[in-house]
Amino acid sequence: MTLALVGAMAPFAAAQAPASPVAAVTAPVTGVLAVEAQVREKPLLERPNRLGHFYGNTVRRRHYGTLNVNAKHSDRPLARYFYIP
């Protein structure tokens, strides 16, 4: 019975596997790098808050007087903070 299920699932598993493991990893990274390049071109106060950017995040929070600066810059502020495309 188990072999029959494994045999039936094999075509689905093969169809869902990425063409290349490297391509599956580099696509999201390339997107994040492109967005970060656009963000770096903006003045410090106009940038969204980002994970690990303590100085810039603190300057923006003090300037705007709010904890969630990304709500002004993104329709998905938490996703933007964690670099989720």
CYANA upper distance limits for C-alpha pairs under 8 A (distance plus 0.5 A):
  1 MET  CA      5 LEU  CA      7.05
  2 THR  CA      6 VAL  CA      6.75
  3 LEU  CA      7 GLY  CA      6.45
  4 ALA  CA      8 ALA  CA      6.62
  5 LEU  CA      9 MET  CA      6.67
  6 VAL  CA     10 ALA  CA      6.68
  9 MET  CA     13 ALA  CA      6.81
 10 ALA  CA     14 ALA  CA      6.70
 11 PRO  CA     15 ALA  CA      6.66
 12 PHE  CA     16 GLN  CA      6.80
 13 ALA  CA     17 ALA  CA      6.80
 18 PRO  CA     23 ALA  CA      8.30
 18 PRO  CA     24 ALA  CA      6.80
 19 ALA  CA     23 ALA  CA      7.90
 19 ALA  CA     24 ALA  CA      8.32
 20 SER  CA     24 ALA  CA      6.82
 21 PRO  CA     25 VAL  CA      6.98
 22 VAL  CA     26 THR  CA      6.56
 23 ALA  CA     27 ALA  CA      6.52
 24 ALA  CA     28 PRO  CA      8.21
 25 VAL  CA     29 VAL  CA      7.32
 26 THR  CA     30 THR  CA      6.39
 27 ALA  CA     31 GLY  CA      6.93
 28 PRO  CA     32 VAL  CA      6.80
 28 PRO  CA     85 PRO  CA      8.08
 29 VAL  CA     33 LEU  CA      6.68
 30 THR  CA     34 ALA  CA      6.72
 31 GLY  CA     35 VAL  CA      6.84
 31 GLY  CA     85 PRO  CA      7.98
 32 VAL  CA     36 GLU  CA      6.60
 32 VAL  CA     83 TYR  CA      7.08
 32 VAL  CA     85 PRO  CA      7.76
 33 LEU  CA     37 ALA  CA      6.68
 34 ALA  CA     38 GLN  CA      7.06
 35 VAL  CA     39 VAL  CA      6.79
 36 GLU  CA     40 ARG  CA      6.64
 37 ALA  CA     41 GLU  CA      7.20
 38 GLN  CA     42 LYS  CA      7.68
 39 VAL  CA     47 ARG  CA      6.52
 39 VAL  CA     48 PRO  CA      8.23
 40 ARG  CA     47 ARG  CA      8.23
 42 LYS  CA     46 GLU  CA      6.69
 42 LYS  CA     47 ARG  CA      6.59
 43 PRO  CA     47 ARG  CA      7.09
 44 LEU  CA     56 GLY  CA      7.14
 44 LEU  CA     60 ARG  CA      8.17
 45 LEU  CA     56 GLY  CA      8.38
 45 LEU  CA     59 VAL  CA      7.90
 45 LEU  CA     60 ARG  CA      6.03
 45 LEU  CA     63 HIS  CA      8.21
 47 ARG  CA     73 HIS  CA      8.32
 48 PRO  CA     57 ASN  CA      8.43
 48 PRO  CA     69 VAL  CA      6.96
 48 PRO  CA     70 ASN  CA      5.63
 48 PRO  CA     73 HIS  CA      6.56
 48 PRO  CA     74 SER  CA      8.44
 48 PRO  CA     80 ARG  CA      8.32
 48 PRO  CA     81 TYR  CA      8.13
 49 ASN  CA     53 HIS  CA      7.81
 49 ASN  CA     56 GLY  CA      7.89
 49 ASN  CA     57 ASN  CA      5.67
 49 ASN  CA     60 ARG  CA      8.22
 49 ASN  CA     68 ASN  CA      8.37
 49 ASN  CA     69 VAL  CA      6.78
 49 ASN  CA     70 ASN  CA      6.35
 49 ASN  CA     80 ARG  CA      8.48
 49 ASN  CA     81 TYR  CA      6.45
 50 ARG  CA     57 ASN  CA      7.47
 50 ARG  CA     80 ARG  CA      7.78
 50 ARG  CA     81 TYR  CA      5.15
 50 ARG  CA     82 PHE  CA      7.39
 50 ARG  CA     83 TYR  CA      8.16
 51 LEU  CA     81 TYR  CA      6.15
 51 LEU  CA     82 PHE  CA      6.45
 51 LEU  CA     83 TYR  CA      8.36
 53 HIS  CA     57 ASN  CA      6.42
 54 PHE  CA     58 THR  CA      6.48
 55 TYR  CA     59 VAL  CA      6.75
 56 GLY  CA     60 ARG  CA      6.72
 57 ASN  CA     61 ARG  CA      6.61
 58 THR  CA     62 ARG  CA      6.63
 59 VAL  CA     63 HIS  CA      6.59
 60 ARG  CA     64 TYR  CA      6.49
 60 ARG  CA     69 VAL  CA      7.46
 61 ARG  CA     65 GLY  CA      5.97
 61 ARG  CA     66 THR  CA      5.83
 61 ARG  CA     67 LEU  CA      6.16
 61 ARG  CA     68 ASN  CA      7.94
 61 ARG  CA     69 VAL  CA      6.94
 62 ARG  CA     66 THR  CA      7.69
 64 TYR  CA     69 VAL  CA      7.78
 68 ASN  CA     77 PRO  CA      8.30
 69 VAL  CA     73 HIS  CA      7.75
 70 ASN  CA     74 SER  CA      6.24
 70 ASN  CA     77 PRO  CA      5.28
 70 ASN  CA     78 LEU  CA      8.06
 70 ASN  CA     80 ARG  CA      7.88
 70 ASN  CA     81 TYR  CA      7.89
 71 ALA  CA     75 ASP  CA      7.29
 71 ALA  CA     76 ARG  CA      8.00
 71 ALA  CA     77 PRO  CA      5.81
 73 HIS  CA     77 PRO  CA      7.94
 74 SER  CA     80 ARG  CA      7.56
 76 ARG  CA     80 ARG  CA      6.68
 77 PRO  CA     81 TYR  CA      6.72
 78 LEU  CA     82 PHE  CA      6.96
 79 ALA  CA     83 TYR  CA      6.60
 79 ALA  CA     84 ILE  CA      5.39
 79 ALA  CA     85 PRO  CA      7.65
 80 ARG  CA     84 ILE  CA      6.43
 80 ARG  CA     85 PRO  CA      7.80
